[in-house]
């Protein structure tokens, strides 16, 4: 879908009644690859420690229905900005994502950025 302004995209905020809405989250992830990337990044920074968000982001990466979608690129990017302590609790999911042969599907395309992971 096309959104001409940030305010228009905000009207489909991915949090509805205090819970993440996957369809709306999809819109934010796709849009983060195009327009409003700075605003969307700021939005997600407020939820860096949200376990439910992390689980949904990983679900985008591993769901074949989204294969090749910009939502996967957006999900990988947002995961890379998540709280490191939270990501340590998602070790299996993160390692599975890192093993993907497609670089843009890996939250950390260059494994050298994972030094914090073993600390």
C-alpha positions in Angstrom: 0.0 0.0 0.0 1.2 3.5 -0.6 1.3 6.1 2.2 1.9 9.7 1.1 2.7 11.0 4.6 4.1 9.7 7.9 0.9 10.6 9.6 -1.0 8.5 7.2 1.2 5.5 8.0 0.9 6.2 11.7 -2.8 5.6 11.3 -2.1 1.9 10.8 0.2 1.7 13.9 1.2 -1.9 14.4 0.2 -1.8 18.0 -3.6 -2.3 18.5 -5.1 -2.4 22.0 -1.6 -3.0 23.5 -0.8 -5.9 21.2 1.3 -6.3 18.0 -0.8 -6.7 14.9 1.1 -8.7 12.3 -0.6 -7.3 9.2 0.1 -3.7 10.3 3.7 -4.6 11.4 4.1 -5.9 7.8 3.3 -2.5 6.5 5.8 -0.8 8.7 8.5 -3.3 7.8 7.9 -2.8 4.1 7.7 1.0 4.4 11.0 1.0 6.4 12.8 -0.1 3.2 11.5 2.9 1.3 10.0 6.1 2.7 9.8 7.1 6.3 12.7 4.9 7.3 14.0 7.4 10.0 10.6 7.7 11.6 10.0 4.0 11.5 13.4 3.3 13.0 12.7 5.8 15.8 9.3 4.1 16.4 11.0 0.6 16.7 13.7 2.0 19.0 11.1 2.4 21.7 10.4 -1.4 21.6 14.0 -2.7 21.5 13.4 -5.0 24.5 9.9 -6.2 23.5 10.0 -10.0 23.3 6.7 -10.3 21.4 8.0 -7.9 18.7 11.2 -10.0 18.4 9.2 -13.2 18.0 7.1 -11.6 15.3 10.2 -10.3 13.5 11.8 -13.7 13.5 8.5 -15.2 12.2 8.7 -12.9 9.2 12.2 -14.1 8.5 11.3 -17.8 8.6 7.9 -17.8 7.0 8.1 -18.9 3.3 5.0 -16.8 2.6 7.1 -13.7 2.9 10.1 -15.1 1.0 11.7 -12.2 -0.9 9.4 -9.6 0.6 10.8 -6.3 1.8 9.2 -7.2 5.1 12.0 -9.7 5.6 14.7 -7.1 5.0 12.9 -4.8 7.4 12.6 -7.5 10.0 16.3 -8.4 9.8 17.2 -4.7 10.2 14.9 -4.2 13.2 16.2 -7.4 14.8 19.8 -6.0 14.5 18.7 -3.0 16.5 17.0 -5.1 19.3 18.4 -5.2 22.8 21.3 -7.5 22.9 20.2 -9.1 26.2 16.9 -10.0 24.6 18.6 -11.4 21.6 20.7 -13.6 23.8 17.5 -15.2 25.0 16.6 -15.9 21.3 19.9 -17.5 20.6 18.5 -20.4 18.5 16.4 -18.1 16.4 19.3 -15.7 15.9 21.7 -18.4 14.9 19.2 -19.8 12.5 18.7 -16.4 10.9 22.5 -15.9 10.7 22.9 -19.2 8.9 20.7 -18.0 6.0 22.6 -18.0 2.7 20.8 -14.7 1.7 22.8 -11.9 3.3 19.9 -9.4 3.6 17.9 -12.0 5.6 20.6 -12.1 8.3 20.2 -9.5 11.1 24.0 -9.2 11.2 25.2 -9.8 7.6 28.8 -9.6 8.8 29.2 -12.0 11.7 32.0 -9.9 13.2 29.3 -7.7 14.6 28.3 -10.5 17.0 31.2 -10.2 19.5 28.6 -9.1 22.1 26.7 -12.4 21.6 29.3 -14.5 23.4 30.0 -12.0 26.2 
